[in-house]
Amino acid sequence: MKKRLLDAFDRLSIAWMRHAPWPLADAYARLVARRIAPRLYTAATQRARVNFSRLRPDLDAEAAVAEMWDNTARSFLEVPRAIRLFDEGRVEVQGTEHLSRRPLIVAALHLGNWEMVGLAMVRAGAPPVAFYQPPSSDLRTRTVVAERLKGGGRLLPLGRDAARPAMSALLRDRDVLLVFPDEHQHGRVAAPSLGRGPRQGGNIEYAARLARATGAPIVLGWCRRRPGTRFRVEYLAPLEVPRTADREADVRAGTAALDALIEPVVLANLPQWLMLPDWKPEG
């Protein structure tokens, strides 16, 4: 019953956000973010409250939780309007000069409205190739896939043989591969370390391993939500993964270097990090 209600809510919300005049759509997104989402996901709210006390005890936990839901709910609701938000001049982008290398790996974070990172790459002449882990709702899956394709990206199926098309995209096509190193899979948030020790496995190691194998540098990119439904996307200077005779040592060094770039960005923007409720200190 709850799933049917959530599916109906998703369907209504997507239609409303796609077609409503912006002031009304934005007001609806704020209502959902502040009044509905926290009540639908009370367990996530409690986990986030605990994690704020662990990771950023300097923050007011209640204010941080409110900002988290404001960003998370609005980001999902903004998917049908993401291209229009970009066209309306609501997205400021810095560091696009770092997207000129080919092949290239962009490590994007689930911060702010993370969909803006890929759109900014398209507008900068670096359309991404990305693997896709679908969310639980089929409707959300179709919506996100449709909007990403409409935005100019290319999606590859995520599976056991994902390395082959990734290598082909980098070496044969000399494309720009987009990965999210802070993904949540198998009950854990892979990165950043946040005091949990060196990272192993997941997309953060996968990015380092691909970079080492292909010679592609890694550029860290993220988005921050700003007041007035505006966004800032930033890309850092490329990270070069070592390529010595010791392949595994190179991968460990590249993973650690990427983790060292990611951690301060996540901590500085913790209330806008999608993965915060799922982060575990022992993960």
Protein Blocks (a to p, Z undefined) as FASTA:
>chain_A
ZZmmmmmmmmmmmmmmmmmcfklmmmmmmmmmmmmmmmmmmmlmmmmmmmmmmmmmmbcf
klmmmmmmmmmmmmmmmmmmmmmmmmnopaccehklmmmpccdddddddehjfklmmmmm
mmnopaccddddddfblklmmmmmmmmmmnopacddddfklmmmmmmmmmmnopacdddf
kbceehiafbafkonapaeejjklmmmmmmmmnopacddddddddehiiadddddddddd
dddfblmlmmmmmmmmmmmmmmmmmmmmmmmgmklmmpcfkZZ
